[in-house]
């Protein structure tokens, strides 16, 4: 059982953890709130960037001596190993806290064991408080650890009749500026943005995270990934500029699947090896269909414009569905207005491929 103060502190810790989205990979996001012996907040912290101090260290620095006899409330089990920073479990023991409340146990075998180390030192430990909320906030990192691949979000934009472009191929702009600004916000929370070579050849996108109001680039840029089986990306394509790092995924580099195209699982393995924990898939309908057919899509963010085209390329092609009974069933998580458009967030009800790649 936890007190109302501890429950409120966990909600705050989850909120703090979200501030690190897009900046902590290959580490998770996590937050910490320190309560003194009377249940008052005396310290707060979150993991801001990879290699930087962990949330517990930041919060303990604020709390100082007031942490003694108090409670540390953390979204993820404190680490118990020395990496670029020291073990947080031992820092909590040294601080003199008498109780640690944890949302989610650490599934990473290299860092796990913090809860037991705290118990061995005489600290009371409670695990599982607001676990579902904390998992959602840290879903990319948790997925990458559990499945050995990045968490993959498919972003799509279409008219109300499901068209991604008009008959003449024009697609700028189906959705509003407000929706496009929202996409750039989303880009800023992931580690990589992925498209296919067809999109490069048709649109020559820069594929960066920007502030559309000022045109300025975000401080941290995701890795740009182009799925390009035969290496057709032009040397002067904008995805090859110096604005952000780029990986051109070819069969020569990563191997081919049974159809002679880039092995998508090999791509995800390579990205995971590079510390990429979340990917935003912005490719065309065929690439999206290939990832869906392979069971590798974890979340869908769909922007729907209040427009009708009547004809033109569909937003999704080749997802392996041949009859209504094979339809990919989705669980809708959120529906919101973004300017004149709708943003729907959903995930496949049949869980994405859970095996290691």
N, C-alpha and C positions, 0 to 999 in steps of 0.2 A: 504493500500500500504506500501511496505517496500523499503528502499534504497538498492542500490547494496551492500553497506557495511554490512547492516543487513542480506541480503540474503547470502552473503559469510560467515558471522559469523554463520548463522544457519547450513550451510554445515559443517563448522568446529565443531560446537557443536555436530552434529550427529556423526561425526568421533570420537570425544572425548568419547561420550557415549559408543561406541563399546568396549572401553578398559575395561569396567566393566563386560562384558559378562562372565557368569559363576561364578561370585563372589558376586553378590548383592542380590540374592534371600533371603527372599521373596520380596525384594524391586525391583523396576524397574531399568533399566540402563537409565541414562540421563546425558546430558552435558550442559554446560553453557559457554557463552562468554560475557564478559563485554566490551562495547564500551564507550569511553568517549564522551563528548559533541561534539567533532569534528569528531566522527566516527572511532577513532583509537582503536585497541584492547589494553586493559589495564589489562585484567584478563581472565583466562581460568580455567575450572575445570570440573571434572566428578565424579560421584558416584563410588567409588572404591570398597567398601565392605559394607555389611549390618551392620548397627549400626554406620558406619563412617559418616563424614560430607557429606552433599549433595553437588551437583555440584555448586549450587549458592553460598554456603558458602565458598567453596574453591576459586571460581572465585572472589568473593567480597574481600576476604582476600588479594588476589594479587593486586586487583585494588585500595583498600584503598580509600583515598579521591578523587581519579580520577574518581570514579563511579558517583559522584554528577553531576546531569544534563545529565547523559549518558543513555545508553540503555542496558538492560540485555536481551540476546538472549538465550532462553532455549528450549530444545527439548520436555519437558513435563511441563504442568501447575504446577507452584510452589505449594508445599503443604501448607495447611492452618491449620494443626493440630500439636499437640505435641506428638511425639512418643518417640523413642530413641534419636531423635534430635528435635530441635525447629522448628516452622513454617517458611519456607523459604520466604513465601509471606511477613511476617512482617520484616524479615531481609532485603529484598529488599526495603521496604518502608523506613526503618531506614537508608539505604545507601544513599538515596537521588536520586536514578535514577528517571528519568522523564518518561521513557517508557520501557515496557517489551514486547518482541516479543516471542510468544509461538508457537510451532509446533502443539502439540496434547493436547487437553483437558484431564484432569485426570478423568477416568471413575470410580475411586474408591471413593465411597461416604464418606469414612472416611477421605480422604485427599483432596477431591475436594473443590472448593470455593476460591482458591487462586487468580484467575483472578478477581473475584468480590471484594475480599478484597483489591486488588491493586487499582481497579477503585474507590472504596469507599475512598481510601486514596489520590485520585487525580492523580494517575499514569495512563498514557495512556497505553492501552493494545491492542495488535493485536494477533489474534489466527488463526492458520491454515497455517502458512508459512512452506513450504516443508513438509507438514503433511504426505504424502504418504511415503516419505523416512524415516521420523522419526518413523512412525508406523512399517515399516519393521524392523528397527533396534531394536525395543522394542516389537516385535510381541509376544514373549513368555509370557511376563508379561501381556500385554494387553489381550491376549487370556485367560489367567488364571483368570483375573478379570472379564472379560465379560462372560465367560462360566463356571466358577467355577471348572475348571480342568486344568491340565498342558497342555502346548503346546507339541504335540507329533510328533517327527520326526522319520520316518522309514528309517533306513540305510540298504541297501542291496548291496550285491556284487555277481556278476554272470558273466558267459561267454557270448559271443555274442549270443549264442543260448539259453540263459535264464536258464542255469544250475547252481545251487548253489554248487554242488558237483558231483563227478564222480560216476559211478555205484557202486564202492566198498565203497562209503561213504566218500572218502578222499576229503578234501576241502582246505587244506593248501599246497600251497597258490595259490588261483585262481587269486588274484590281486597282484600287485607289492608291493615292500617295500614302494615306494613313496605313493601309495594309502593307505597303512596301517598307515603310518605316518600321512597322512591327516585325517584319522579316529580318531587317538589319539588327533589331534588338535581339531576336532569336539567334542570329548568327554569332552575336557577341557572347552567347552562353555555351557554345560548343567548341570542340577542339579541332574539328575539320568540317569542310564543306565539300560535297562530292557532286560531280556532274559527269555526263558522258561526252565523248568527243563530238557527237552530233550537235549538242548544245553549243560547244565551242565553235564549231564551223558555222552554225546558223546565226548565233547571236554575239559571239566574241565577248562574253561577260568578263568583268574584272574579278568577280567573286570575292569581294572583300566586305568587311563589316564597316559601315559608314554611318555618319549622321547626315541624313538626306537634307536637313535644313541648312547645314553649313558646307556639306561636301567633304568634311574632314574625316580621315580614317580613324577607327578606334585604335586605342593604344596597343592592344593585343590583337593580332590577326590570327584566325584559324588557319590551319594547313589547308591548301587547296588541292583537291584530289580529282584527277581526270581519268575516267575509265576509257582507255584508248587501246584496244587490242593490237592494232597494227601500227601504232605510233604516228598517227596522222595529225596530231596537234601542231599547227604552224609555229615556226620559230618565233614569229612576231606576235603570237596570240597574247592577249592581255593577261591571261592566267600565268604567263611566264615572266611577267614584269617583277620588279623588286618590291612591290607593295606587300607581299606575303610569300611564305615558302610554298612550294608546289611539288606534288608527286604525280608524275605521269605514269599511270599503272598500265603496263603493256604485258602481252603474253611472254615476251622475251624476258621481262623482269620477274613476273610472278607466276608464269605458267598458264596453261589453257585448260578450259573445261572440255566436256565431251563434244561441244559444238565448235570448238576452236576459238572461243572468246575468253577474255580474262576470267580466271577463276575468282568469283566474288568472295568465296571463303578465304582464299589466299590473300586477297586484298585486305580483308578485315584482320587476318592474322598479322599481316605486316603493320597495319596501323596500330594494333594492340601492342606489338613489339616496340613501336616508336613512342609509346606512352599516350596514344590517343584513346580517350575513354568515351567520347561522344561524337557522333557524325550526323550532320544535317545533309540528307540526300535531296538535292534540288535538280536532279537529272530529268531527262525526258520520260515519256510514258513507258517506253520499252525497258529502260533501266529500272524504273520503279517496279514494273511488272516482274522483272527478273528477281529482284530482291524479295518481293512479296511471295513469289512462287517458291523461293528457297526458304521461306520462313524466317527471314533475317530482319524484318521490320518490327520495331518495338513500339513505335508511336507514330501517329499520323496527325499532322497539323494542316488542315485544309482551309484555304481562303476561298470563299464563294462570292462571286460578284453578282449583283442583281442585274444581269444581262442575259440575253439569249442570242445565240449565233445560228442555231438550226443545223449547222454542218461544220465540218472542220475536224482537226485531230482531237481524239479523245484524250482525257487527262491520264488514262491508264490503259495499257495494252499488254497482253501476254502475261497475266498473273496466274495462269494455270487453271482458270475457271472455264468450264465448258457447259455447265448446266446450273440452274438456279440452286439446286441443292448443294452445289460446291462453292457457293458464294462465300467470300471471306467475311465472316460476321464480325462486327465491330462493337466495342463498348464505348459509348460516347461519354467522355469525361467532362467536357465543358463546351458551351456554346456562348459566343460573345460577339458584340458588334464592334467592328473596327472601321470607323468612318461609315461609309455606306455598305460595307461588305460584312459578311459573317465569317467568323473564325471558329471552326469546329476542331476540337481535339479529341482523338479517339485512339484506341489500341485494339489490335486483333484479339477477339475473345479466345481463340485457340492460341495458346502461348507461343511466342517465337521459339525457334530452335534453341533448345536448352543445353544441347551437348557442346563440349569444347570443340573448337575448330582445329 
